Amino acid sequence: MNFRHIEVARMTPTIGAVISGVDLNAVKSPAVYEEIRNALWENKVIFFRKQPLTPQAHAALGRAFGEMEKHEFFPHVEGHPEIQTIANTGNKSPDTDRWHADCTFREKPNAVSILRAVEIPPSGGDTLWACMNTAYEALDGPMKKMLLELDAEHDISYAFRRMGYTGEARQLDAGNPPYIHPAVINHPVTGKLCLFVNSIWTKRFTNLVDRYGENLLRLLNEWIMKPDFQVRFRWEQDSVAIWDNMATQHYAVFDYAGQARRMHRVTCEPTKVRLDARPEASRPAPIEHFGERPTMMMMDARLPAPKPAVRGEAPRSQAQRGSGMLDDTRMQLLSEPERRAVIAVFDAISSLDLGDIARRSANV
């Protein structure tokens, strides 16, 4: 691609480019932002050096990509609620030192993130990005075909509980219900297929038996760690990184314990996740969150009337007779003893007076 207003130097054949020839504090033409956008879609993450962005210029750069967001986790720059401050000065991991994409637990994750280095340690604190299109395309054909049929649940409160933030998880529950996305998505701009599971927000595959799904998720989280898919960026004061959040994952290296690292970030363009082959794959998870309603009441609200028996059909247990609580596809993958055990458990649940239990629990 030819660029008239910026200079683009690729860092690897797969991902990453350094942009020069532009002052981000003094952009006058929309054509400059258009070229920056094109460079991003082509390279997945782009970097600028020596750009002491004012808050106004930082926000203008974000708006060039779409609607600006506020964020649950971080404080903001005074007077600029859309600019988050991400800082760490202690010895505890900031929990971003693992591979992830931003906010995949949302119905519409942000498409773009823009990070500026405000204060960096004398050494360390690099960030790595990995290309999820290349990671998907490098898989064997049968694996790619299978992943196109799989969906995964993304859950912010599940992730926070795993990290030990139980109180924060309770607070985030109500406003951030879990969401199901396809394991592979079409990029919203290029249409390219990209892996869309990560090690922080992805809880499980919804259409695999848990023990298989856990192993597959572990395999994919290890797969994207291949250096072939990655670029590593060493921060300098006033460096700026813009990344395509739908096409990449990133990892903030925590090797600067006891030193200060402070960044300013904007996230923008909430974007509907899509897989063209299965347009309805992205959807709310069919569960409710801890603390919203008593568990038994949630189950009771989901119990449809039993289906009438079909002549000649073998009798079925209460749990099998249309309770809606068992996934027939997943049940078929279990051994006979496992199926009997699951049916016995749900038969026992079905025999309870759920309404009475819910009323009593609500009065506790």
ABEGO torsion letter per residue (X at the ends): XBBAABBBBBABAABEBBBBGBBAAABABAAAAAAAAAAAAAAGBBBBBGBBBBAAAAAAAAAAAEBBBBBAABBBBBGBAABBBBBBABABBAGABBBBBBGAABABBBABBBBBBABBBABEGBBBBBBAAAAAAABBAAAAAAAAABBBBBBAAAAAAAAGBAAAAAAAAAABBBBBBBABBBBAAAGBBBBBBBAAABABBAABBAAAAAAAAAAAAAAAABAAABBBBBBBBGBBBBBBAAABBBBBBBAABGBBBBBBBBBBGBBBBBBAABAAABBBBABBBBGABBAAAAAAAABBBBBBBBBGBBBBBAAABGAGABBAAAAAABBAAAAAAAAAAAAAAAABBAAAAAAAAAAX
